[in-house]
Amino acid sequence: MRSIYLAFAALLMSATAYSQPKNLRQWAQQDVLQAKDLREAHIGISIYDPATGKYWYRHQDDKFFTPASNTKIFTLFTGLQLLGDSLPGMRYAENDTALFIRGTADPSFLHPDFQYQPVMDLLAHTDKNIWLQPATIKNKRFGPGWGWSDYADYYQPELNEWPMYGNVAWVKLTGAGYTMTPEFPTELVYERAPAEALADREERENLFILHLRADERTTHAFEVPFITGNRQQLARRLQDTLRKPVGVLASPLVTENMLLKSIPADTLFQPMMHRSDNFFAEQILMMCSAEKFDTIDSRKIIRFMLDSTLHDLPHPPNWVDGSGLSRYNLFTPRDFVTVLDKLLKKYPKERLWPLFPSGGKGTLRNYYQALPGRLYAKTGTLSGCVALSGYMVTKTGKTLIFSVLVNNHNSTSTVVRRAVEKFLLRVANAG
């Protein structure tokens, strides 16, 4: 009987092996590794079948790469593990006359993407005196290795304990003028030279400059990061928004603070992944630290994750931020396959799949349109770096986990993405 069982098991393994595309290695060479514009690039590929625990294909998947926004996959994993169903909106204590509040790094406060504002509702309707407590925060306003000259670019807002409006000034231009939320000193500069409307900010002050063509009549909208400043400036922004006084305590209260929850966590995770929102990603790690340690320290929460839930990564990464803006980040393709496998084992597909961009949507809106509902993956792009890691469902219904990381290419990201797309389409339609 035992011999029959072993023979049957061997037959199953043989059938599984046979289901792998025979030409997979050849396709990888033709479409990616030896493609005209990628021959000099550093490329890592890992394709894994979680049902059998076997790798279909591996090429330099034990080498380290700068993964750009693929880093957000690790941020998502951390957020799912530590934040629970809802975000920590703020910590607070109160007595008969006063409300003492403290930031927990929640990026949804007054952000126009989120209509549900429980923290704002409480602060707006209380008749008690409001006092801002200092939070213990170790993060600097920018992450390690970020580009200092990107201070005015929408994708790099400053980080702090109590974000407001996503820490950007929302500027809307029309033929009749402009509106800005929140309000800051502004200067309008009309120029004929720019081909399109532009918005900028002085490096060391909240002075915003709007460049318009002299004949500009169309509507434009911009997001320009503002300088968050110190705790007194934060209190002033809260005061201006609430239209009531907000005082500042010199030290936190000794008494225990209660936690007010805000929006459902997945409603933040999804835009973080779909539009590759760097600000949301960074604040997620900060919220996780605030929840776990009552201290806002991204480095501490990264160390905690690597020492605990992620202690078994095949190649311990150099993980320094939540967004992937830093080139200090170094991960291997097999690291991504491992964490994606952990996600797949822990969370149902009904929850996991919607968190990732799919073919034709989000950052994949121009790619994988031939695989609707069959590819869920996170993109990553920096100069010279293109990454894609996620899940694909083959035509036979098999779920595969993959990671393709490309560094040091001297082409355009579009050319690289099309090459990777051609290869992955072959795999999906052959397996």
C-alpha positions as CSV (number, residue, x, y, z in Angstrom):
1,M,0.0,0.0,0.0
2,R,2.8,2.3,0.9
3,S,4.5,1.7,-2.5
4,I,1.3,2.6,-4.2
5,Y,1.0,5.8,-2.3
6,L,4.6,6.8,-3.1
7,A,4.1,6.1,-6.7
8,F,0.9,8.2,-6.7
9,A,2.8,11.0,-5.0
10,A,5.6,10.8,-7.5
11,L,3.0,10.9,-10.3
12,L,1.5,14.1,-8.9
13,M,4.9,15.7,-8.5
14,S,5.7,14.8,-12.1
15,A,2.4,16.3,-13.3
16,T,3.1,19.5,-11.3
17,A,6.6,19.8,-12.8
18,Y,5.2,19.1,-16.3
19,S,2.7,22.0,-15.8
20,Q,5.6,24.5,-15.7
21,P,6.2,26.1,-19.1
22,K,9.1,24.4,-20.7
23,N,10.2,27.5,-22.5
24,L,10.2,29.8,-19.4
25,R,14.0,30.1,-19.3
26,Q,14.1,30.9,-23.0
27,W,11.4,33.5,-22.6
28,A,13.2,35.2,-19.7
29,Q,16.4,35.4,-21.9
30,Q,14.6,36.7,-25.0
31,D,12.1,39.1,-23.4
32,V,14.1,40.5,-20.5
33,L,17.7,39.4,-19.9
34,Q,18.9,39.8,-23.5
35,A,16.5,42.5,-24.6
36,K,18.2,45.2,-26.5
37,D,17.7,47.9,-23.9
38,L,18.4,45.7,-20.8
39,R,21.6,43.8,-21.6
40,E,23.7,46.0,-19.4
41,A,21.1,46.2,-16.5
42,H,21.2,44.3,-13.2
43,I,18.1,42.0,-13.2
44,G,16.6,39.7,-10.7
45,I,13.7,37.4,-11.3
46,S,11.9,35.0,-9.0
47,I,8.7,33.1,-9.8
48,Y,7.3,30.8,-7.1
49,D,4.4,28.4,-6.9
50,P,3.0,28.6,-3.3
51,A,0.9,25.5,-3.7
52,T,3.9,23.3,-4.2
53,G,6.6,25.4,-2.5
54,K,8.6,25.2,-5.7
55,Y,10.3,27.9,-7.7
56,W,9.4,27.9,-11.4
57,Y,12.3,30.2,-12.3
58,R,15.1,32.1,-10.5
59,H,17.7,34.4,-11.9
60,Q,19.8,36.4,-9.4
61,D,17.0,36.3,-7.0
62,D,19.5,36.2,-4.1
63,K,21.1,39.5,-5.2
64,F,20.3,42.8,-3.6
65,F,18.4,45.5,-5.6
66,T,17.1,49.0,-4.9
67,P,13.4,48.2,-5.1
68,A,11.9,51.7,-5.2
69,S,8.2,51.6,-4.3
70,N,8.1,47.8,-4.0
71,T,9.2,48.6,-0.5
72,K,5.5,49.5,0.1
73,I,4.8,45.7,0.1
74,F,6.7,45.5,3.3
75,T,5.0,48.5,4.7
76,L,1.6,46.9,3.8
77,F,2.6,43.7,5.6
78,T,3.6,45.8,8.7
79,G,0.4,47.8,8.7
80,L,-1.8,44.7,8.3
81,Q,0.0,43.0,11.1
82,L,0.0,45.9,13.6
83,L,-2.8,48.4,13.0
84,G,-5.9,46.2,13.2
85,D,-9.1,47.2,11.5
86,S,-8.9,51.0,12.0
87,L,-6.2,53.6,12.2
88,P,-5.1,55.3,15.5
89,G,-6.6,58.8,15.1
90,M,-5.2,60.4,18.3
91,R,-4.6,59.7,21.9
92,Y,-6.3,61.9,24.5
93,A,-7.2,62.5,28.1
94,E,-9.8,64.8,29.6
95,N,-11.1,66.3,32.8
96,D,-14.1,68.5,33.5
97,T,-12.7,71.5,31.7
98,A,-9.9,70.4,29.3
99,L,-9.1,68.0,26.5
100,F,-5.5,66.9,26.2
101,I,-4.6,65.6,22.7
102,R,-1.6,63.9,21.2
103,G,-0.8,62.9,17.6
104,T,-0.4,59.3,16.5
105,A,0.8,60.1,12.9
106,D,-2.6,59.4,11.3
107,P,-2.4,60.9,7.7
108,S,-6.2,60.9,7.2
109,F,-6.9,64.0,9.3
110,L,-8.6,66.6,7.1
111,H,-7.3,64.8,4.0
112,P,-9.8,65.4,1.2
113,D,-9.8,61.7,0.2
114,F,-11.5,60.8,3.5
115,Q,-14.9,62.2,4.4
116,Y,-15.1,60.3,7.7
117,Q,-13.3,62.5,10.3
118,P,-14.0,61.3,13.8
119,V,-11.0,63.2,15.3
120,M,-12.2,66.4,13.7
121,D,-15.7,65.8,14.9
122,L,-14.6,65.4,18.5
123,L,-12.4,68.5,18.4
124,A,-14.9,70.6,16.6
125,H,-17.8,69.8,19.0
126,T,-16.0,69.8,22.4
127,D,-16.6,72.8,24.6
128,K,-13.5,72.0,26.7
129,N,-10.2,73.8,26.4
130,I,-7.9,72.0,24.0
131,W,-4.2,71.3,24.9
132,L,-1.7,69.7,22.5
133,Q,0.6,67.2,24.3
134,P,4.0,66.6,22.8
135,A,4.4,63.2,21.2
136,T,7.7,61.2,21.4
137,I,8.8,61.3,17.8
138,K,12.2,60.2,16.5
139,N,11.5,60.6,12.7
140,K,12.8,63.6,10.9
141,R,10.7,65.5,8.4
142,F,12.3,63.5,5.5
143,G,13.4,59.9,5.3
144,P,17.0,58.7,5.1
145,G,18.5,59.1,1.7
146,W,15.7,61.2,0.2
147,G,16.4,63.9,-2.4
148,W,16.6,67.2,-0.6
149,S,15.7,69.1,-3.8
150,D,12.3,67.4,-4.0
151,Y,10.9,69.4,-1.0
152,A,8.3,71.1,-3.2
153,D,7.2,68.0,-5.1
154,Y,3.8,66.5,-4.4
155,Y,5.2,63.0,-3.8
156,Q,7.5,64.0,-0.9
157,P,5.5,65.7,1.8
158,E,7.1,66.2,5.2
159,L,6.5,63.6,7.9
160,N,5.2,64.6,11.4
161,E,3.2,63.4,14.4
162,W,-0.1,65.1,13.4
163,P,-0.5,65.5,9.6
164,M,-3.1,67.9,8.3
165,Y,-4.5,68.0,4.7
166,G,-1.8,65.4,3.8
167,N,0.8,68.0,4.7
168,V,0.3,69.6,1.3
169,A,-1.3,72.9,0.3
170,W,-4.1,72.0,-2.1
171,V,-4.0,74.7,-4.8
172,K,-6.7,75.1,-7.4
173,L,-6.3,77.6,-10.2
174,T,-9.1,78.9,-12.4
175,G,-9.3,81.7,-14.9
176,A,-10.8,83.9,-12.2
177,G,-8.1,83.3,-9.6
178,Y,-7.1,80.6,-7.1
179,T,-8.0,78.9,-3.9
180,M,-5.6,77.3,-1.4
181,T,-6.3,74.9,1.5
182,P,-5.0,75.5,4.1
183,E,-4.4,79.2,3.6
184,F,-0.8,80.4,3.4
185,P,0.9,83.5,2.1
186,T,1.1,83.2,-1.7
187,E,2.5,85.1,-4.6
188,L,1.2,84.8,-8.2
189,V,3.8,85.0,-10.9
190,Y,2.6,85.2,-14.5
191,E,5.0,84.0,-17.1
192,R,4.7,83.4,-20.8
193,A,7.6,80.9,-20.9
194,P,6.2,77.7,-19.2
195,A,4.2,75.4,-21.5
196,E,1.9,74.6,-18.6
197,A,0.9,75.9,-15.2
198,L,3.4,75.2,-12.4
199,A,3.4,75.5,-8.7
200,D,6.5,75.8,-6.5
201,R,7.5,76.8,-2.9
202,E,10.4,78.6,-1.4
203,E,12.8,76.1,0.3
204,R,12.8,77.5,3.8
205,E,9.4,79.2,4.2
206,N,5.8,78.6,3.3
207,L,5.8,81.0,0.4
208,F,4.1,79.4,-2.6
209,I,4.7,80.6,-6.1
210,L,2.2,79.9,-8.9
211,H,3.5,80.2,-12.4
212,L,0.9,80.7,-15.1
213,R,0.9,81.6,-18.7
214,A,-0.4,85.1,-19.3
215,D,-3.4,83.7,-21.3
216,E,-4.1,80.9,-18.8
217,R,-7.9,80.3,-18.5
218,T,-8.1,76.6,-17.8
219,T,-8.5,74.9,-14.3
220,H,-5.5,73.3,-12.7
221,A,-5.0,71.6,-9.3
222,F,-1.7,71.2,-7.5
223,E,-0.4,69.6,-4.3
224,V,2.6,71.4,-2.9
225,P,4.1,70.2,0.4
226,F,4.2,72.8,3.2
227,I,6.8,73.1,6.0
228,T,5.2,71.5,9.0
229,G,7.4,73.3,11.5
230,N,7.4,72.8,15.3
231,R,4.7,71.9,17.8
232,Q,3.7,75.6,18.3
233,Q,3.1,75.9,14.5
234,L,1.1,72.6,14.5
235,A,-1.0,74.0,17.3
236,R,-1.6,77.2,15.3
237,R,-2.8,75.2,12.3
238,L,-5.2,73.3,14.5
239,Q,-6.3,76.5,16.0
240,D,-6.9,78.2,12.7
241,T,-8.8,75.1,11.5
242,L,-11.0,74.7,14.6
243,R,-11.4,78.4,15.1
244,K,-10.8,78.0,18.8
245,P,-7.7,78.2,21.0
246,V,-5.3,75.3,21.2
247,G,-2.6,75.5,23.9
248,V,0.7,73.6,24.0
249,L,1.9,71.6,26.9
250,A,5.6,71.5,27.7
251,S,5.5,67.8,28.6
252,P,3.0,64.9,28.1
253,L,0.5,64.0,30.8
254,V,1.5,61.3,33.2
255,T,-2.1,59.9,33.2
256,E,-3.0,57.2,30.7
257,N,-4.3,58.4,27.4
258,M,-7.3,56.9,25.6
259,L,-7.2,56.0,21.9
260,L,-9.7,57.4,19.4
261,K,-9.8,55.3,16.2
262,S,-10.3,56.9,12.8
263,I,-10.8,55.4,9.3
264,P,-10.8,51.7,8.4
265,A,-7.2,50.7,7.8
266,D,-7.8,49.2,4.3
267,T,-9.2,52.5,3.0
268,L,-5.7,53.9,3.6
269,F,-3.7,50.8,2.5
270,Q,-5.5,50.7,-0.9
271,P,-4.6,54.2,-2.1
272,M,-1.1,53.7,-0.7
273,M,-0.7,50.7,-3.0
274,H,-2.8,51.7,-6.0
275,R,-1.3,55.2,-6.5
276,S,1.9,54.5,-4.7
277,D,1.4,57.2,-2.2
278,N,4.7,57.8,-0.4
279,F,3.2,59.9,2.3
280,F,0.7,57.3,3.3
281,A,3.4,54.6,3.3
282,E,5.7,56.6,5.6
283,Q,2.9,57.5,8.1
284,I,1.8,53.9,8.2
285,L,5.1,52.8,9.7
286,M,5.0,55.8,12.1
287,M,1.4,54.8,13.2
288,C,2.6,51.2,13.7
289,S,5.4,52.5,16.0
290,A,3.0,54.7,17.9
291,E,0.7,51.7,18.4
292,K,3.4,49.3,19.4
293,F,5.7,51.4,21.4
294,D,3.9,54.7,22.1
295,T,6.8,56.3,20.3
296,I,6.9,57.4,16.7
297,D,10.1,55.8,15.3
298,S,10.1,54.1,11.9
299,R,13.6,52.7,12.4
300,K,12.4,51.0,15.6
301,I,9.3,49.4,14.0
302,I,11.4,48.2,11.1
303,R,13.9,46.5,13.5
304,F,11.0,45.0,15.4
305,M,9.5,43.5,12.2
306,L,12.8,42.1,11.0
307,D,13.5,40.6,14.4
308,S,10.1,39.0,14.8
309,T,7.6,38.2,12.0
310,L,10.2,38.7,9.3
311,H,13.1,37.0,11.0
312,D,13.0,34.2,8.4
313,L,13.6,36.3,5.3
314,P,16.1,34.5,3.1
315,H,18.3,37.6,2.8
316,P,18.0,40.1,5.6
317,P,17.4,43.4,3.8
318,N,18.6,46.9,4.3
319,W,15.2,48.5,4.9
320,V,15.2,52.2,5.9
321,D,11.8,53.8,5.0
322,G,8.2,53.0,4.2
323,S,7.8,54.4,0.7
324,G,10.9,53.3,-1.2
325,L,12.0,56.8,-1.9
326,S,15.4,56.0,-0.4
327,R,18.1,54.4,-2.5
328,Y,19.5,53.0,0.8
329,N,16.8,50.3,0.6
330,L,18.2,46.9,-0.6
331,F,16.1,43.8,-1.0
332,T,16.3,40.6,-3.0
333,P,13.6,39.3,-5.3
334,R,13.3,36.2,-3.0
335,D,12.6,38.6,0.0
336,F,9.6,39.9,-1.9
337,V,8.4,36.4,-2.8
338,T,8.7,35.4,0.8
339,V,6.7,38.3,2.3
340,L,4.1,38.0,-0.5
341,D,3.7,34.3,0.4
342,K,3.3,35.3,4.1
343,L,0.5,37.7,3.1
344,L,-1.2,35.0,0.9
345,K,-1.2,32.5,3.8
346,K,-2.5,34.9,6.4
347,Y,-5.2,37.0,4.6
348,P,-8.0,35.8,2.3
349,K,-7.8,36.8,-1.3
350,E,-11.0,38.7,-1.0
351,R,-9.2,41.1,1.2
352,L,-5.7,40.9,-0.2
353,W,-6.4,41.2,-4.0
354,P,-8.2,44.6,-3.8
355,L,-5.2,46.1,-2.0
356,F,-2.9,45.6,-5.0
357,P,-3.2,47.4,-8.3
358,S,-4.5,45.1,-11.0
359,G,-4.1,45.1,-14.8
360,G,-5.4,48.3,-16.3
361,K,-5.8,50.0,-12.9
362,G,-3.8,52.3,-10.6
363,T,-0.2,52.4,-11.4
364,L,-0.8,49.5,-13.8
365,R,-3.5,51.3,-15.8
366,N,-1.4,51.2,-19.0
367,Y,-0.1,47.6,-18.5
368,Y,-1.4,44.0,-18.2
369,Q,-4.8,44.9,-19.6
370,A,-4.8,41.5,-21.1
371,L,-4.9,40.0,-17.6
372,P,-8.0,41.6,-16.0
373,G,-8.5,40.0,-12.6
374,R,-5.4,37.8,-13.0
375,L,-2.5,40.0,-12.0
376,Y,-2.2,41.9,-8.7
377,A,1.2,43.6,-8.2
378,K,3.0,46.7,-6.9
379,T,5.1,48.8,-9.2
380,G,8.3,50.6,-8.3
381,T,10.1,53.3,-10.2
382,L,13.2,55.4,-9.6
383,S,15.7,56.7,-12.1
384,G,17.4,53.5,-13.4
385,C,15.2,51.3,-11.3
386,V,12.0,49.4,-12.3
387,A,10.3,46.8,-10.1
388,L,7.2,44.7,-10.1
389,S,6.3,42.2,-7.5
390,G,3.0,40.5,-6.8
391,Y,0.6,37.7,-7.8
392,M,-0.5,36.3,-11.1
393,V,-3.2,33.7,-11.8
394,T,-2.3,31.5,-14.8
395,K,-4.9,30.4,-17.4
396,T,-5.2,27.1,-15.6
397,G,-6.1,28.9,-12.4
398,K,-2.8,28.4,-10.6
399,T,-1.7,31.3,-8.4
400,L,2.0,32.3,-8.7
401,I,4.1,34.8,-6.7
402,F,6.7,36.7,-8.6
403,S,9.2,39.5,-8.3
404,V,11.1,41.2,-11.1
405,L,13.6,43.8,-10.1
406,V,15.7,45.8,-12.6
407,N,18.4,48.2,-11.6
408,N,21.0,50.3,-13.5
409,H,19.1,50.3,-16.8
410,N,19.9,53.2,-19.2
411,S,16.5,53.2,-21.0
412,T,13.1,54.5,-20.1
413,S,10.9,52.9,-17.5
414,T,8.2,52.3,-20.2
415,V,10.6,50.2,-22.3
416,V,11.6,48.2,-19.2
417,R,8.0,47.7,-18.1
418,R,7.0,46.5,-21.6
419,A,9.8,44.0,-21.7
420,V,8.8,42.6,-18.3
421,E,5.1,42.6,-19.3
422,K,5.8,40.5,-22.4
423,F,7.6,37.9,-20.3
424,L,5.0,37.7,-17.6
425,L,2.1,37.5,-20.1
426,R,3.8,34.5,-21.6
427,V,4.1,32.9,-18.1
428,A,0.5,33.6,-17.2
429,N,-1.0,32.3,-20.5
430,A,1.2,29.2,-20.6
431,G,1.0,27.9,-17.0
